[in-house]
Amino acid sequence: MAERLDTTVSYWTKYVMYKGSERELRFPLAVCVSYQQGNRDKHGLLVRAYVACDLADRTPKEVETLYQQRSSIETAFWTMRQARARTSTTDPTVRLLYIFVSFLLRNPWLIVRWGVLATPRRGGRAPPVWFRFEVFREWIDHALDETLRRKWEASTNQIGIPPTYSQLDAG
């Protein structure tokens, strides 16, 4: 693989895994060369290889663009899973509501991170390293903990079961 990545031009090739064994696997490989252009303070060529089954009619650069779009979708789902509330309910409405709220939490984090805290610089904005999604979640958790703290106590029958209305009327 190192030989295939030692290039300065994008191209298509075939790659063989487990060559010579009964598990031999062949697939098309798009090798894409791009310039880092100072992204993350790096310069020079960036060479990436992508497995591109059923994409042979596209250029290696188009394959890279498809993979980048897919990567952003996977990142969105990864952050959504971090913020999603855990539940044991089987009610699909409640579960969908939890997923909807977790996606809604991701959007303000992106806005604050990119629009408010990112510093403008040549070559694009530099998002802050310290403002990870976990930090934002902790801020939200802290704010909700103070707001939603239970301010009342329900009377129970000493084993945690609330009394019925008839027991309240009798007592």
Summary of the structure (lengths in Angstrom):
residues: 171
radius of gyration: 26.3
end to end distance: 80.0
largest distance: 86.7
contacts: 363
relative contact order: 0.08
helix: 46%
strand: 16%
